[in-house]
Amino acid sequence: MKEINTERLLVDGITAMGGRCLKLNFPGVAGAPDRLVLLPPGVLHFVELKSASGRLERSQQVLFPKL
């Protein structure tokens, strides 16, 4: 599955739960997360999406060493 399709599933699922799924953009910052997920009652998560064949950037491997 392509990353864009995975992203659409995430957005639709979060919206169905009554949350928001905001696209993030950090120009010039390698390894920044793709989405900010906001769920009631004020829970937030930063989400990095990859396709099945996608690989973490070196900076993401430091942040998420167990993935």
Backbone as CSV, one residue per row, in Angstrom:
resi,resn,N_x,N_y,N_z,CA_x,CA_y,CA_z,C_x,C_y,C_z
1,MET,0.843,-1.175,0.000,0.000,0.000,0.000,0.891,1.241,0.000
2,LYS,0.557,2.217,-0.807,1.319,3.450,-0.886,1.088,4.289,0.370
3,GLU,2.075,5.119,0.694,1.984,5.954,1.891,0.768,6.873,1.840
4,ILE,0.426,7.391,0.671,-0.723,8.280,0.546,-2.020,7.563,0.933
5,ASN,-2.124,6.276,0.598,-3.316,5.503,0.963,-3.356,5.248,2.472
6,THR,-2.200,4.971,3.047,-2.119,4.782,4.496,-2.503,6.069,5.209
7,GLU,-2.033,7.184,4.677,-2.352,8.484,5.265,-3.861,8.747,5.204
8,ARG,-4.492,8.402,4.115,-5.943,8.598,3.980,-6.696,7.738,4.991
9,LEU,-6.262,6.499,5.196,-6.889,5.633,6.197,-6.749,6.229,7.595
10,LEU,-5.580,6.768,7.900,-5.364,7.395,9.203,-6.298,8.584,9.392
11,VAL,-6.331,9.479,8.420,-7.181,10.668,8.518,-8.647,10.276,8.677
12,ASP,-9.120,9.348,7.875,-10.524,8.915,7.960,-10.830,8.275,9.304
13,GLY,-9.907,7.439,9.796,-10.121,6.776,11.086,-10.141,7.753,12.250
14,ILE,-9.212,8.698,12.259,-9.156,9.691,13.332,-10.385,10.590,13.289
15,THR,-10.804,10.986,12.096,-12.002,11.812,11.947,-13.234,11.072,12.459
16,ALA,-13.335,9.789,12.157,-14.469,8.977,12.622,-14.497,8.874,14.150
17,MET,-13.335,9.002,14.781,-13.251,8.950,16.252,-13.523,10.311,16.890
18,GLY,-13.816,11.315,16.061,-14.086,12.656,16.577,-12.830,13.485,16.767
19,GLY,-11.742,13.058,16.156,-10.476,13.772,16.296,-10.109,14.544,15.054
20,ARG,-8.924,15.122,15.100,-8.375,15.860,13.970,-7.025,15.263,13.620
21,CYS,-6.684,15.294,12.351,-5.415,14.756,11.886,-4.795,15.802,10.962
22,LEU,-3.895,16.592,11.515,-3.348,17.745,10.811,-2.029,17.407,10.128
23,LYS,-1.894,17.828,8.889,-0.662,17.641,8.126,0.369,18.636,8.641
24,LEU,1.570,18.153,8.930,2.648,19.009,9.412,3.643,19.283,8.294
25,ASN,4.261,20.454,8.348,5.260,20.831,7.351,6.365,21.598,8.062
26,PHE,7.552,21.027,8.077,8.713,21.658,8.684,9.789,21.790,7.608
27,PRO,9.756,22.859,6.814,10.745,23.013,5.741,12.179,22.976,6.277
28,GLY,12.995,22.172,5.645,14.399,22.092,6.007,14.707,21.241,7.222
29,VAL,13.695,20.562,7.785,13.906,19.722,8.961,13.732,18.265,8.555
30,ALA,14.824,17.548,8.452,14.762,16.131,8.077,14.228,15.308,9.242
31,GLY,13.333,14.387,8.938,12.835,13.463,9.951,11.662,13.958,10.760
32,ALA,11.103,15.116,10.415,9.946,15.626,11.145,8.735,14.725,10.884
33,PRO,7.813,14.589,11.850,6.649,13.725,11.658,5.704,14.271,10.588
34,ASP,4.903,13.366,10.013,3.971,13.736,8.945,2.691,14.374,9.461
35,ARG,2.195,13.890,10.585,0.874,14.296,11.064,0.867,14.564,12.567
36,LEU,-0.020,15.465,12.976,-0.337,15.686,14.378,-1.765,15.202,14.570
37,VAL,-1.935,14.219,15.430,-3.260,13.647,15.695,-3.762,14.189,17.027
38,LEU,-4.951,14.803,17.003,-5.594,15.346,18.198,-6.857,14.547,18.465
39,LEU,-6.929,13.954,19.646,-8.093,13.150,20.027,-8.722,13.711,21.292
40,PRO,-10.052,13.630,21.395,-10.680,14.053,22.641,-10.277,13.087,23.754
41,PRO,-10.059,13.503,24.945,-10.237,14.850,25.510,-8.933,15.643,25.599
42,GLY,-8.187,15.766,24.547,-6.962,16.542,24.557,-5.698,15.715,24.441
43,VAL,-5.811,14.504,23.914,-4.650,13.637,23.702,-4.043,13.986,22.347
44,LEU,-2.719,14.069,22.280,-2.095,14.322,20.990,-0.944,13.359,20.739
45,HIS,-0.759,13.064,19.457,0.301,12.157,19.010,0.928,12.737,17.749
46,PHE,2.236,12.609,17.643,2.932,12.923,16.401,3.100,11.607,15.655
47,VAL,2.745,11.584,14.368,2.721,10.343,13.598,3.614,10.464,12.374
48,GLU,4.488,9.477,12.194,5.313,9.351,10.991,4.798,8.149,10.216
49,LEU,4.412,8.352,8.984,3.872,7.278,8.155,4.912,6.806,7.153
50,LYS,4.935,5.502,6.923,5.810,4.907,5.922,5.018,3.850,5.160
51,SER,5.380,3.674,3.902,4.821,2.559,3.145,5.473,1.278,3.668
52,ALA,4.990,0.157,3.225,5.546,-1.124,3.687,7.037,-1.230,3.368
53,SER,7.472,-0.620,2.283,8.883,-0.682,1.917,9.658,0.560,2.351
54,GLY,8.984,1.497,3.026,9.632,2.734,3.445,10.647,2.512,4.557
55,ARG,11.605,3.423,4.636,12.647,3.326,5.659,12.698,4.623,6.451
56,LEU,13.046,4.497,7.715,13.204,5.673,8.549,14.463,6.441,8.148
57,GLU,14.376,7.765,8.208,15.549,8.607,8.016,16.494,8.374,9.198
58,ARG,17.744,8.722,9.033,18.713,8.543,10.109,18.261,9.286,11.375
59,SER,17.743,10.491,11.232,17.288,11.264,12.392,16.092,10.599,13.078
60,GLN,15.247,9.905,12.316,14.110,9.198,12.904,14.561,7.946,13.632
61,GLN,15.623,7.328,13.192,16.140,6.147,13.881,16.633,6.503,15.269
62,VAL,17.129,7.692,15.445,17.555,8.163,16.763,16.332,8.366,17.647
63,LEU,15.270,8.929,17.085,14.052,9.195,17.853,13.266,7.924,18.142
64,PHE,13.277,6.978,17.209,12.464,5.777,17.313,13.335,4.527,17.119
65,PRO,14.251,4.253,18.027,15.206,3.180,17.799,14.618,1.773,17.760
66,LYS,13.438,1.548,18.297,12.882,0.188,18.354,12.011,-0.136,17.154
67,LEU,11.816,0.805,16.242,10.961,0.548,15.083,11.735,-0.078,13.965
